[in-house]
Amino acid sequence: MSKLRERLAERIPVARDTVKKIQKEHGDKVISQCTIAQAYGGMRGVKSLVCDTSEVPPDKGLIIRGTPIAQLTEKLPEEILWLLLTGDLPTKAEFEDLQADLRKRAKVPEYVWAVLKAMPADSHPMVMLNTAILVMEKESVFRQRYDAGMKKDEYWDATLEDALNIIAKLPAVAAGVYRMRFNKGPLVPSDPKLDWGADYVHMLGIPDKTGNFAKLMRLYLTLHSDHESGNVSAMTGATVNSALSDLYYALSAGLNGLAGPLHGLANQECLAWILETNKKFNGSPTSAQLKQYAEETLASGRVVPGYGHAVLRVTDPRFDAFLAFGKKYCAGDPVFETVAKVFDTVPDVLKQVQKIKDPWPNVDAGSGGLLYHFGLTEFPYYTVLFSVSRALGICSQAVVARGMGLPITRPKSVTTKWIQAEITKAVTTA
């Protein structure tokens, strides 16, 4: 038995009993209410989900298992995976055991490449990634064990098997998508001596003589790994998995949500605005030019991409981490210089717009510019990178949910007529 499985076998029964006790003793306690505006507004702010892997307080930003993300920027993605699953960072022996386990699972079945090669040459990279994940569903340990009569308290174990198998293969699949879709030549074999993030860069085939791109990739994969469970990709994945659809179904469903322009596409939109700005000014603009341009952008009815967040009311600490990385490794790059100047200039412009509640940058404001610096310039591919990272969170949430024995997700909906009737009732009884 792997060290990770041993740790979870110890922790999950305790967590399961804790949840049962809470439900039995305090199940009738109200933790939230829903207004009509929230019902029509995508349930924004309604507390109706449980996520133990991470939380996002509006005044602090991402916290993974009790640790602020700013304290995890030097950790490798494999360490973050262990943290998400168990609540603790791994020891050296546990970390090495997990790395070895992932390497054993990393080989991608040949039929996956055959399917991807058969797809239209202009397929979107996200379609290719999600097709690859879904076509591997035949490998699902959960489905095989469920069909054989698996006990409910073993669901987490089979889900963990699927999670590790998928996560181990994702860098190779994602790198293969990049090389096939953008005509970069033959696939680059994995280097088993490298860690998960560095091997991903190696298989992309983009030159990295300094090793700094590998450093960025490790940081990127850590920062985007999880963001509580109410965002579209995490919630979709959790909902599908709650029906006991295995992780191949659930993860691909969640990542399909990540492909939307209001979710995972934001980083490329941010970078496009930065490049547009530099083009307009023949290089990185002055602060005065940038202020005027931001005002013109807002006056035209557009937004400054990357600024503002649905939850946060402070600078996203993940942006801070990217900004610090850029200052250390990308100084002098005109694209990064503009990213930094926007941060120094645009919030003050946005503060003048009363309807803007959060004038501060989110993670997407900085990530695209750094990827561009290291030669990853194909915008449609950026969400694939996001997906490789977010798989850590979606898969971890599924293991935890099955360990706790959470039921199928099934909220109650109402009609507009019902709401109108409730409004009338409230008015007449007032």
WOPE-V567575 format. One record per backbone hydrogen bond with DSSP energy under -1.0 kcal/mol. CO is the residue of the C=O (numbers start at 1). NH is the residue of the N-H. E is the energy in kcal/mol with one decimal. If there is no record, write none. Layout:
# WOPE-V567575
((CO	NH	E) (CO	NH	E))
This chain:
# WOPE-V567575
((2	6	-2.2) (3	7	-2.4) (4	8	-2.5) (5	9	-2.4) (6	10	-1.3) (7	11	-2.1) (8	12	-3.0) (11	15	-2.4) (12	16	-3.0) (13	17	-2.2) (14	18	-2.1) (15	19	-2.3) (16	20	-2.2) (17	21	-2.3) (18	22	-2.4) (19	23	-2.5) (20	24	-2.3) (21	25	-2.6) (22	26	-2.6) (23	27	-1.1) (26	29	-1.8) (35	39	-2.1) (36	40	-2.1) (37	41	-1.2) (38	43	-2.6) (43	46	-2.1) (46	48	-1.2) (53	65	-1.3) (55	63	-2.6) (57	60	-1.9) (57	61	-2.8) (58	313	-3.0) (62	69	-2.4) (63	55	-2.2) (64	67	-2.2) (67	64	-2.5) (68	71	-2.0) (69	72	-2.0) (72	75	-1.8) (76	80	-1.7) (77	81	-2.4) (78	82	-2.0) (79	83	-2.4) (80	84	-3.1) (81	85	-2.1) (82	86	-2.8) (83	87	-2.4) (91	95	-2.9) (92	96	-2.3) (93	97	-2.0) (94	98	-2.3) (95	99	-2.5) (96	100	-2.2) (97	101	-2.1) (98	102	-2.5) (99	103	-2.2) (100	104	-1.7) (103	106	-1.1) (109	112	-1.3) (110	114	-1.8) (111	115	-2.2) (112	116	-2.4) (113	117	-2.4) (114	118	-1.2) (120	123	-1.9) (124	128	-2.0) (125	129	-2.5) (126	130	-2.5) (127	131	-2.1) (128	132	-2.2) (129	133	-2.2) (130	134	-2.3) (131	135	-2.7) (134	137	-1.8) (136	139	-2.8) (137	140	-2.4) (140	144	-1.6) (141	145	-2.7) (142	146	-2.9) (143	147	-2.6) (145	150	-1.7) (146	149	-1.7) (151	154	-1.8) (152	155	-1.7) (154	158	-1.8) (155	159	-2.4) (156	160	-2.5) (157	161	-1.8) (158	162	-2.0) (159	163	-2.7) (160	164	-2.8) (161	165	-2.3) (162	166	-2.5) (163	167	-2.8) (164	168	-2.2) (165	169	-1.1) (166	170	-1.6) (169	173	-2.4) (170	174	-3.3) (171	175	-2.5) (172	176	-2.3) (173	177	-2.4) (174	178	-1.9) (175	179	-2.3) (176	180	-2.5) (177	181	-2.8) (178	182	-1.9) (179	184	-2.6) (191	194	-2.3) (195	199	-2.8) (196	200	-1.3) (197	201	-1.7) (198	202	-2.3) (199	203	-2.6) (200	204	-1.6) (201	205	-1.2) (211	215	-1.4) (212	216	-2.3) (213	217	-2.7) (214	218	-2.4) (215	219	-2.0) (216	220	-3.4) (217	221	-2.8) (218	222	-1.7) (219	223	-2.9) (220	224	-2.0) (222	225	-1.0) (225	393	-1.3) (231	235	-2.8) (232	236	-2.4) (233	237	-2.3) (234	238	-2.5) (235	239	-2.4) (236	240	-2.5) (237	241	-2.4) (238	242	-1.8) (240	243	-1.0) (240	245	-1.2) (241	244	-2.1) (246	250	-2.4) (247	251	-3.0) (248	252	-1.3) (249	253	-2.0) (250	254	-2.5) (251	255	-2.7) (252	256	-1.5) (253	257	-1.3) (254	258	-1.5) (255	259	-1.0) (257	260	-1.7) (258	264	-1.4) (260	263	-2.0) (260	265	-1.6) (263	266	-1.0) (265	269	-1.4) (266	270	-2.2) (267	271	-2.1) (268	272	-2.2) (269	273	-1.6) (270	274	-1.9) (271	275	-2.8) (272	276	-2.3) (273	277	-2.2) (274	278	-2.5) (275	279	-2.2) (276	280	-2.0) (277	281	-1.7) (278	283	-2.9) (286	290	-2.4) (287	291	-2.4) (288	292	-2.2) (289	293	-2.5) (290	294	-2.6) (291	295	-2.1) (292	296	-2.3) (293	297	-2.4) (294	298	-2.2) (295	299	-2.4) (296	300	-1.6) (297	302	-1.7) (298	301	-1.6) (304	307	-1.4) (306	362	-2.8) (316	319	-1.1) (316	320	-1.8) (317	321	-1.7) (318	322	-2.0) (319	323	-3.0) (320	324	-2.4) (321	325	-2.0) (322	326	-2.7) (323	327	-2.3) (324	328	-1.4) (325	329	-2.6) (326	330	-2.8) (330	333	-2.1) (333	337	-2.9) (334	338	-1.6) (335	339	-1.9) (336	340	-2.5) (337	341	-2.2) (338	342	-2.7) (339	343	-1.5) (340	344	-1.5) (341	345	-1.4) (342	346	-2.7) (346	350	-2.7) (347	351	-2.0) (349	352	-1.2) (350	353	-1.9) (353	356	-1.6) (360	308	-2.9) (361	316	-2.5) (362	365	-1.7) (363	366	-1.3) (363	367	-1.4) (366	370	-1.2) (367	371	-2.0) (368	372	-2.4) (369	373	-1.5) (370	374	-1.3) (371	376	-2.1) (372	375	-1.5) (375	377	-1.3) (377	379	-1.2) (378	381	-1.9) (379	382	-2.0) (381	384	-1.4) (381	385	-1.2) (382	386	-1.8) (383	387	-2.2) (384	388	-2.3) (385	389	-1.7) (386	390	-3.1) (387	391	-1.9) (389	392	-1.8) (390	394	-2.6) (391	395	-2.4) (392	396	-1.7) (393	397	-2.9) (394	398	-1.6) (395	399	-2.0) (396	400	-2.4) (397	401	-2.6) (398	402	-2.5) (399	403	-1.9) (400	404	-2.3) (401	406	-2.2) (415	419	-1.9) (416	420	-2.6) (417	421	-2.4) (418	422	-2.2) (419	423	-2.3) (420	424	-2.3) (421	425	-2.4) (422	426	-2.2) (423	427	-2.2) (424	428	-2.4) (425	429	-1.5))
